[in-house]
Structure formats: C-alpha cells, structure tokens
Amino acid sequence: MDDQGQMLLLAALAVCVALLLLASFLTSIRETDTVENTCSGSNAMENVLWAQDGGLEQIAGTAGNDSWDRRLDLEAAFKNSSRRLIDGIALAVLARGMAFSCEYNDTLASQYLEKKGDASLTDYGGTIIRKSGNEARICGCAYDVSMTDEKAQYRLSRVVLWG
C-alpha cells in the first residue's frame, strides 16, 4: 500500500473514532439533559463544541505532515474529513430537535493570524497551517457555529489551535 493509501486509511479511521466520540457524547447529553428538546442554555452548545473540536483535532492529527507544496491538498483532505464530522453532529443534534451549522471563517482566521504575528502560520479558507522547514501541518481553524431550537439561537465565532 502506498503512502496516499495509508493516509486515506488513517483519515477514515480518524473519522470513525470522531464519530464514536460524538455518539458517546450525545448519549451522555441525552442521559443528563433535564430540558426536553432545547439548547438548555449555552451548556449544550459548549458540549457540542467540545466534541467537534476534539474530532477536528483528531482529524488534523491523522492528516499528519505533508510537503509545503502540497499544503492545499492537505487542507482539502482535512476539510473533506471534517465535513463528515460536522454533518454527523448536525444529524445527531437534529434528532434532539436542534439545528446545527458550522462554516469555516477565512476572515476570522486571517485577522487572528495578523494579530498573532507568527510567520510560520498561514490560513487557507479558515484552516490554519503551520510551516516548519518544507513541511506543512494543519494546526487549527476558525469557524462560525450556530445552534438553534424552538426557544433560542446560539451563535459563536472562534479560532482553535492544536499543538
């Protein structure tokens, strides 16, 4: 099996692990949530974001490093895998009567990196990539997230970095 086949296999494994973590998380919400079919304040949003961020970090870690010349391929593979995770979260919270959406925010990532001033970091469509020598590695992202039920809507924009 060549390197690309191994990377695809590792990415699929990461998505499976992330979905298992998500299923475990949603089961715990169902068992502990006292408000039927509502966001129940920002706690549910924080729990969903915790699961999402953990899954995104796992996907980024599985993507590994690639040459700087292939950074856009690395970013595209990360977004493809993460889209499946986000779609899974959206379906899981929809089953509880809540709508969930998440989109990458390129502007927020650019503003964050400009303020941070770290020349080794760059962003592509909201995905933050670290350059180390001639290697590229996904190390974070910026996104807008929204979670809505029949009583409230929660929106948040944020930047997360790993490692």
C-alpha positions in Angstrom: 0.0 0.0 0.0 1.5 3.4 -1.0 1.7 6.5 1.3 -1.5 8.0 -0.1 -3.5 4.8 0.5 -2.2 4.7 4.1 -3.2 8.4 4.6 -6.7 7.7 3.3 -7.0 4.7 5.6 -5.8 6.8 8.6 -8.2 9.6 7.7 -11.1 7.1 7.6 -10.0 5.7 10.9 -9.9 9.2 12.4 -13.4 9.9 11.2 -14.7 6.7 12.7 -13.1 7.5 16.0 -14.5 11.0 15.9 -18.0 9.7 15.2 -17.7 7.2 18.1 -16.7 10.0 20.4 -19.6 12.0 19.1 -22.1 9.2 19.7 -20.7 8.7 23.2 -21.0 12.4 23.9 -24.6 12.6 22.6 -25.6 9.6 24.6 -24.3 11.4 27.7 -26.3 14.5 26.9 -29.4 12.5 26.4 -28.9 11.0 29.9 -28.1 14.2 31.7 -30.1 16.9 30.0 -33.1 17.9 32.1 -34.7 20.2 29.5 -36.6 18.4 26.7 -35.5 19.3 23.1 -34.0 22.6 23.8 -30.5 24.1 23.8 -30.8 24.4 27.6 -28.6 27.4 27.7 -25.1 27.6 26.4 -24.1 24.3 28.1 -25.4 22.2 25.3 -23.5 24.4 22.8 -20.3 24.1 24.8 -20.7 20.3 24.9 -21.2 20.1 21.1 -18.3 22.4 20.5 -16.1 20.2 22.8 -17.0 17.1 20.8 -16.5 19.0 17.5 -13.1 20.4 18.5 -11.9 17.0 19.7 -13.0 15.5 16.4 -11.3 18.2 14.4 -8.1 17.9 16.3 -8.1 14.1 15.8 -8.7 14.6 12.0 -5.8 17.2 11.9 -3.5 14.8 13.8 -4.3 12.0 11.5 -3.6 14.1 8.4 0.0 14.4 9.6 2.6 16.4 7.7 3.0 17.0 4.0 5.3 19.0 1.9 4.7 22.7 1.8 4.0 22.4 -1.9 1.1 20.1 -1.1 -0.5 22.2 1.6 -3.6 22.9 -0.4 -4.1 19.1 -0.8 -3.6 18.7 3.0 -6.2 21.5 3.6 -8.7 19.9 1.2 -8.4 16.5 2.8 -8.8 18.0 6.3 -12.0 19.9 5.2 -13.4 16.8 3.4 -13.0 14.6 6.5 -14.2 17.4 8.9 -17.3 18.0 6.8 -18.4 14.4 7.5 -17.8 15.0 11.2 -19.8 18.3 11.2 -22.6 16.6 9.2 -22.7 13.8 11.7 -23.0 16.3 14.6 -25.8 18.2 12.8 -27.8 15.0 12.3 -27.3 13.9 15.9 -28.5 17.2 17.4 -31.3 17.4 14.9 -32.6 14.2 16.4 -32.9 16.2 19.6 -34.9 18.9 17.9 -32.0 21.3 17.4 -30.5 22.7 14.2 -26.7 22.9 14.0 -24.4 24.5 11.4 -20.7 25.2 11.2 -18.8 27.0 8.4 -15.1 27.9 8.2 -14.3 31.6 8.6 -11.4 32.7 6.5 -11.7 36.4 7.6 -11.5 35.5 11.3 -8.5 33.2 10.7 -6.7 35.9 8.7 -7.4 38.6 11.4 -6.3 36.2 14.2 -3.0 35.4 12.4 -2.4 39.0 11.6 -2.8 39.9 15.2 -0.7 36.9 16.4 2.2 37.8 14.1 3.5 34.3 13.8 5.1 34.0 10.3 5.1 30.2 10.5 1.3 30.2 10.4 -0.9 30.8 7.4 -4.6 30.2 6.6 -6.5 28.8 3.7 -10.2 29.1 3.8 -10.3 29.2 7.6 -7.9 26.3 8.0 -4.6 27.2 9.8 -1.5 25.6 8.5 1.9 25.7 10.2 5.1 25.7 8.1 8.1 24.0 9.5 11.0 23.9 7.1 9.4 22.5 3.9 6.7 20.7 5.9 3.1 21.7 6.3 0.8 20.6 9.1 -2.8 21.5 10.0 -2.7 23.2 13.4 -6.1 24.9 13.8 -9.1 26.5 12.2 -11.5 29.4 12.5 -15.3 28.8 12.3 -18.7 30.2 12.8 -21.2 27.9 14.5 -24.9 28.2 15.1 -27.2 26.0 17.2 -31.0 26.7 17.3 -34.0 25.2 18.9 -37.6 26.4 19.2 -36.7 28.8 22.1 -33.2 30.1 21.5 -30.4 30.6 19.0 -26.7 30.5 19.9 -24.0 31.8 17.6 -20.3 31.8 18.1 -17.2 32.5 16.0 -13.9 31.3 17.2 -10.4 30.2 16.4 -9.0 26.9 17.8 -5.3 25.9 17.6 -3.8 22.5 18.4 -0.3 21.6 19.4 
